[in-house]
Amino acid sequence: MVTIKDVAKLAGVSISTASYALNNSNKVSEKTREKVLKAAKELNYIPNKFAQNLKKLRTDLIALIVHEINGPFYDKLVQGIQDVAHILGYNLVIFCESSHGRPSSLVFLKEKIFNGAIIMTPVVSNDDIKELVEENIPLVLLDRKLEEVNVCSVLIDNEKGAFEAVKHLIELNHKKIGFISGPPDSYDNKERYKGFVKAMEKFGLKINEDLIIQGNFTEESGYKAMKEFVSRKRREMPTAFFSSNDEMAIGAMKALQEEGFKIPEHISIVGFDDINLAQYVQPKLTTVRRPMYELGSFSAHMLINIIKGRLKYSNITLDVELILRESTRKV
């Protein structure tokens, strides 16, 4: 995707000069204008009219860049960002990226449409982030950490939360514990699996690869994965499962109940996130509370401090809390 930066580089001028030339401003000479227009033609540069109009109308904009907004915890995250942005005089734009092609949000960031962005999607790659950091574009990463780049991030203690969840099951005398996994490349899932392994090893329990089932963080995937697991392992079922998120846990619970298993009488289940639905399913789901509102509010404070030049680099890890409800019991 060709940007105005590419045009400016080919023409040998600054981005602002290229912008003036492309918009027929009298701030540049005719010779410079012709040089910029020639470069634009060679690169087949097409100005983003929507972005230009937005830039003219905007006051102060920050973006939340995600790949979806339909998860049950996004409302708290957005509310946390929105509350802080409103108080500090910024407007929030939510940018949902497609998983196909180069992220469109990069154009908006490079052309300074947004003052900065909070990124919570793997669609914006590590290389994309490095590129944005090199151009001094204010960024905050959520649930993601890049060791090799000085970019701010707000994390939650996924590993600790998973450890506490599995420890709770072990204290209830469960020894055969399964893991319902989210996407293998997910930062959250990797950290939660670390916590699962750490707890099992600390208390001398064997990790059985046959008891790890694969989902993708959706309720449907938890349901399907558990249905398939029961069809293969009905006679070798564990007494408990730790699920990498609540949605998969709820799907798995439904599948188990349809197959004749009672929760927690036959199988205990612990989730992660504490979505609103967790307290309303039957039985109510024991889970790890993820502080989504705080994740949003901290990230907004951090981003606006970067924009205002008050902060350069910082990482914050928020604590989690095990919420005991009805889906676990002692063996």
ABEGO torsion letter per residue (X at the ends): XBBAAAAAAAAGBBAAAAAAAAAGBAABBAAAAAAAAAAAAAAGBBBBAAAAAAAAABBBBBBBBBABAABAAAAAAAAAAAAAAAAAGBBBBBBBBBABEBBAAAAAAAAGABABBBBBBAABBAAAAAAAAAAGBBBBBBGBBBAABBBBBBBBBAAAAAAAAAAAAAAAGBABBBBBBBBAABAAAAAAAAAAAAAAAAAGBBBBAAABBBBAGBAAAAAAAAAAAAAAAAAABBABBBBABAAAAAAAAAAAAAAGBBOAAABBBBBBGGBAAAAABOBBBBBBBBBAAAAAAAAAAAAAAAAAGABABBBBBBBBBBBBBAABBBX
